[in-house]
Amino acid sequence: MPAIDTTRLLMELRSLAAESQRAPAVGAAPGAPVAGAASDFGAVLKASIAEVNSLQQSASSLATAFEQGQPGIDITRVMVEAQKASLAFRAMSEVRNRLVSAYQDVMNMPI
């Protein structure tokens, strides 16, 4: 199993969190940040989990559509989406494992 670059992963999670907090207002340019949007760790983590879930649901629905023989859906696109979802899930699992490990380290520190 190849090692996951945690620095790159954290940068991607931060960029996903920043993208999730952007919402186009009426008459505003797409990608403009929402005024007053606070970014705490819980919100970033929640947005990342939602993004992973979205990727998995998208890959699943695309695979189902391919299996049903819907036109315009090719196996290459299905496989790419499935790999994206798999990679995102593995990355999220690695982040979770690192967080649990860090929590255990902090809890085992002497006072």
C-alpha positions in Angstrom: 0.0 0.0 0.0 1.6 3.3 -1.0 2.2 6.0 1.6 -0.1 9.0 1.6 1.6 12.4 1.6 0.0 14.1 4.6 1.1 17.6 3.8 -0.5 17.5 0.4 -3.6 15.8 1.9 -4.0 18.6 4.4 -3.6 21.2 1.7 -6.3 19.6 -0.4 -8.6 19.3 2.7 -8.1 23.0 3.4 -8.8 23.9 -0.3 -12.0 21.8 -0.2 -13.1 23.5 3.0 -12.4 26.9 1.4 -14.4 25.9 -1.6 -17.3 24.6 0.5 -17.6 27.9 2.3 -18.0 29.8 -0.9 -21.4 30.4 -2.2 -22.3 32.6 -5.2 -24.5 35.4 -4.1 -27.0 37.0 -6.5 -25.0 39.1 -8.8 -21.6 38.0 -7.3 -18.8 36.3 -9.1 -18.7 32.6 -8.6 -16.1 31.6 -6.0 -16.5 34.8 -4.0 -16.1 34.1 -0.3 -19.2 34.5 1.9 -19.0 37.3 4.3 -18.7 36.2 8.0 -17.9 32.6 7.2 -16.0 31.2 10.1 -13.6 28.3 9.6 -13.0 26.1 12.6 -11.6 22.6 12.6 -15.1 21.0 13.0 -16.4 22.8 10.0 -13.4 21.8 7.9 -13.7 18.2 8.9 -17.5 18.1 8.3 -17.0 19.7 4.9 -14.3 17.1 4.0 -16.5 14.2 5.1 -19.4 15.6 3.1 -17.1 15.9 0.0 -16.0 12.3 0.4 -19.6 11.2 0.8 -20.6 13.1 -2.3 -17.8 11.5 -4.3 -18.9 8.0 -3.2 -22.5 8.7 -4.0 -21.6 10.1 -7.4 -19.4 7.1 -8.3 -22.2 4.7 -7.1 -24.9 6.4 -9.2 -22.6 6.5 -12.2 -21.8 2.8 -11.9 -25.5 2.0 -11.5 -26.3 4.0 -14.6 -23.6 2.2 -16.6 -24.9 -1.2 -15.4 -28.4 -0.3 -16.6 -26.9 0.5 -20.0 -27.8 4.2 -20.1 -26.3 5.9 -23.2 -23.4 8.3 -22.9 -21.7 6.6 -19.9 -18.5 4.8 -20.6 -16.5 2.4 -18.4 -13.5 4.7 -18.3 -15.5 7.5 -16.6 -17.1 5.0 -14.2 -13.6 3.7 -13.2 -12.1 7.1 -12.8 -15.0 8.2 -10.5 -14.7 5.0 -8.5 -11.0 5.5 -8.1 -11.5 9.2 -7.0 -14.0 8.0 -4.4 -11.7 5.3 -3.2 -8.7 7.6 -2.9 -10.8 10.2 -1.1 -12.0 7.6 1.4 -8.6 6.2 2.0 -7.2 9.7 2.6 -10.0 10.5 5.0 -9.4 7.3 6.9 -5.7 8.2 7.2 -6.6 11.6 8.5 -8.9 10.0 11.1 -6.2 7.5 12.1 -3.7 10.4 12.6 -6.3 12.4 14.6 -7.0 9.4 16.9 -3.3 8.9 17.3 -2.7 12.5 18.2 -5.6 12.5 20.6 -4.2 9.4 22.3 -0.7 11.0 22.6 -2.2 14.1 24.2 -4.3 12.0 26.6 -1.2 10.0 27.6 0.9 13.1 28.4 1.8 13.4 32.1 0.4 16.5 33.8 
